Amino acid sequence: MSIDFLIIGAGVIGLAVARELKRRHPAAAIVALEKEAAPGRHSSGRNSGVLHSGLYYAPGSLKARLCRQGALEMADWHERHGIPLNRCGKILTPLAVEDAPHMERLYARAKINGVRVEKLDAQDLKTLEPETRSATGEALWIPDTAVGAPAEVLKTLADEVRAAGVEIHNGAELARVDVAARQVTLKQGGRISFGYAINAAGLHADRIAHWFGLGKRYALLPFKGLYWKLKADAGIRLEHLIYPVMDLRTLTLGIHTTPATDGAIYLGPTAVPALGREHYGGLRGLSLLEAPRMLRDLGRMFLHDSEGYRQQAWQEGRRYFRRGFLEAVRALLPNVRAEHLTPDAKVGLHPRIFDRERGALLKDFIVERDAHSLHILGATSPAWTSAFPFARHICEQMTED
Ligand SMILES: Cc1cc2nc3c(=O)[nH]c(=O)nc-3n(C[C@H](O)[C@H](O)[C@H](O)COP(=O)(O)OP(=O)(O)OC[C@H]3O[C@@H](n4cnc5c(N)ncnc54)[C@H](O)[C@@H]3O)c2cc1C
């Protein structure tokens, strides 16, 4: 088989790129390879579904440039396709008095990034979300953050892409690349020759980029996101996304509430190191081959305390257990008790990218390319929110070649 564009991975990024490519090159032959039986079995189908406002990201970064526009387009996608969307808005609250300067920094960054933000006093907070605790009495209100439905988005997006003429090959895993011949071999058998390849393989993207001879300084570190649910009979009414104020240097957003479109309230996710690219639970997905490298990279970050990682490792490690998780929830919502929570089956893995030269995790999306391939590395949050403008950015990068 010989085609113009080969897309590796049919998560939200691979599908959004397929859609954009087909718009720009209607006559091109485009194939998206997906190793699972259907699209969206990894990060794109296991996330919180938050349409982020773009408030956290360093001005000028890809995340800051793509997230705000992405949220508008993703919300529009929901509405045009009749997919439920909860336009609930988000509260950011300081959990300690020492967080007050972090809150000011977040407020300033929101303004720079063009995100609507307001300051709330104790009375406003009590009126808006009475269960929420603030150590200073103040909080921030971000009205434009919403919660969508990732699984339904993936399904409609896959349908639209197929209808436009892109072939999605499910159960087709790329296993080998002959870069000089521009040909890939599938694990299930069969070869495909391509003009240009786009690697959107999420948790496997760094490994595939290395096969193409690119991005060798980057290696993936997976972090496990576990969720709990608030029981419907807990008697605790929550209507908004409620997040702790975080230090902008840290890598995680902290345990927060997500009011899903089906009415369930999720708490989480954690960001606990995993020892395999698909290490979702127990021994399932644990990689004996890759775990030593992952432990070494984590150890390096711990030793150098990159981005305050030591404190984060300690904090996140505790949250793996019910008691530590409950502690984090109660810092935000003091009335929640252990019997109000139930563990949820949803588990996602964040594909964080470790830069071996700097010995630290990267915060922005990374795109590596040469004349015949492009690789999307570290497509962590808010890649789901940013998917449509991110796809345009990728196509523009390809055009430069
Ligand atoms: C717990 C958690 C919560 C999150 N919450 C949010 C949120 O609220 N808002 C937000 O914007 N973002 C969120 N994110 C991030 C978001 O989910 C991801 O950034 C996004 O889904 C990445 O999409 P992707 O297409 O790059 O990766 P994926 O969805 O992982 O897709 C990659 C695909 O490639 C396939 N693949 C891999 N290797 C091969 C191969 N060799 N051959 C063929 N196919 C292959 C995989 O099977 C997979 O389907 C969250 C992530 C996690 C883990």
The ligand as a Tripos MOL2 file, in Angstrom:
@<TRIPOS>MOLECULE
LIG
   53    58     1     0     0
SMALL
NO_CHARGES

@<TRIPOS>ATOM
      1 C1         -5.7160   11.5080   33.8130 C.3       1 LIG1
      2 C2         -5.6790   12.5070   32.7000 C.ar      1 LIG1
      3 C3         -6.5240   13.6300   32.7350 C.ar      1 LIG1
      4 C4         -6.4790   14.5690   31.7170 C.ar      1 LIG1
      5 N1         -7.3660   15.6180   31.7330 N.ar      1 LIG1
      6 C5         -7.3820   16.4880   30.6930 C.ar      1 LIG1
      7 C6         -8.3340   17.5370   30.6510 C.ar      1 LIG1
      8 O1         -9.1850   17.6410   31.5210 O.2       1 LIG1
      9 N2         -8.2930   18.4170   29.6140 N.ar      1 LIG1
     10 C7         -7.3640   18.3080   28.6100 C.ar      1 LIG1
     11 O2         -7.3490   19.1540   27.7150 O.2       1 LIG1
     12 N3         -6.4650   17.3050   28.6160 N.ar      1 LIG1
     13 C8         -6.4690   16.3860   29.6260 C.ar      1 LIG1
     14 N4         -5.5870   15.3560   29.6280 N.ar      1 LIG1
     15 C9         -4.6400   15.2410   28.5060 C.3       1 LIG1
     16 C10        -5.2840   14.6470   27.2720 C.3       1 LIG1
     17 O3         -6.0800   13.5470   27.5630 O.3       1 LIG1
     18 C11        -4.1840   14.2320   26.3110 C.3       1 LIG1
     19 O4         -3.2970   15.3100   26.1830 O.3       1 LIG1
     20 C12        -4.7100   13.8750   24.9270 C.3       1 LIG1
     21 O5         -5.7470   12.9490   25.0220 O.3       1 LIG1
     22 C13        -3.5630   13.3190   24.0920 C.3       1 LIG1
     23 O6         -4.0760   12.7930   22.9050 O.3       1 LIG1
     24 P1         -3.1710   11.9530   21.9430 P.3       1 LIG1
     25 O7         -3.9620   11.7380   20.7080 O.co2     1 LIG1
     26 O8         -1.8360   12.6040   21.8100 O.co2     1 LIG1
     27 O9         -2.8560   10.6000   22.7230 O.3       1 LIG1
     28 P2         -3.7240    9.2530   22.8850 P.3       1 LIG1
     29 O10        -5.1300    9.5350   23.1820 O.co2     1 LIG1
     30 O11        -2.9680    8.4100   23.8650 O.co2     1 LIG1
     31 O12        -3.6580    8.5950   21.4610 O.3       1 LIG1
     32 C14        -2.5130    7.9660   20.9450 C.3       1 LIG1
     33 C15        -2.9630    6.7510   20.1820 C.3       1 LIG1
     34 O13        -1.8400    6.1670   19.5390 O.3       1 LIG1
     35 C16        -2.0280    4.7630   19.5160 C.3       1 LIG1
     36 N5         -0.7230    4.1320   19.3000 N.ar      1 LIG1
     37 C17         0.3480    4.1370   20.1360 C.ar      1 LIG1
     38 N6          1.3680    3.4370   19.5920 N.ar      1 LIG1
     39 C18         0.9440    2.9920   18.3810 C.ar      1 LIG1
     40 C19         1.5460    2.2080   17.3370 C.ar      1 LIG1
     41 N7          2.8070    1.7420   17.4600 N.pl3     1 LIG1
     42 N8          0.8070    1.9360   16.2310 N.ar      1 LIG1
     43 C20        -0.4590    2.3930   16.0950 C.ar      1 LIG1
     44 N9         -1.0750    3.1260   17.0660 N.ar      1 LIG1
     45 C21        -0.3980    3.4400   18.1850 C.ar      1 LIG1
     46 C22        -2.6230    4.4770   20.8940 C.3       1 LIG1
     47 O14        -3.2890    3.2440   20.9350 O.3       1 LIG1
     48 C23        -3.5380    5.6820   21.1010 C.3       1 LIG1
     49 O15        -4.8720    5.4150   20.7240 O.3       1 LIG1
     50 C24        -5.5850   14.3970   30.6330 C.ar      1 LIG1
     51 C25        -4.7650   13.2710   30.5840 C.ar      1 LIG1
     52 C26        -4.8120   12.3230   31.5840 C.ar      1 LIG1
     53 C27        -3.9470   11.1140   31.4790 C.3       1 LIG1
@<TRIPOS>BOND
     1     1     2 1
     2     2     3 ar
     3     2    52 ar
     4     3     4 ar
     5     4     5 ar
     6     4    50 ar
     7     5     6 ar
     8     6     7 ar
     9     6    13 1
    10     7     8 2
    11     7     9 ar
    12     9    10 ar
    13    10    11 2
    14    10    12 ar
    15    12    13 ar
    16    13    14 ar
    17    14    15 1
    18    14    50 ar
    19    15    16 1
    20    16    17 1
    21    16    18 1
    22    18    19 1
    23    18    20 1
    24    20    21 1
    25    20    22 1
    26    22    23 1
    27    23    24 1
    28    24    25 2
    29    24    26 1
    30    24    27 1
    31    27    28 1
    32    28    29 2
    33    28    30 1
    34    28    31 1
    35    31    32 1
    36    32    33 1
    37    33    34 1
    38    33    48 1
    39    34    35 1
    40    35    36 1
    41    35    46 1
    42    36    37 ar
    43    36    45 ar
    44    37    38 ar
    45    38    39 ar
    46    39    40 ar
    47    39    45 ar
    48    40    41 1
    49    40    42 ar
    50    42    43 ar
    51    43    44 ar
    52    44    45 ar
    53    46    47 1
    54    46    48 1
    55    48    49 1
    56    50    51 ar
    57    51    52 ar
    58    52    53 1
@<TRIPOS>SUBSTRUCTURE
     1 LIG1         1 GROUP 0 **** ****
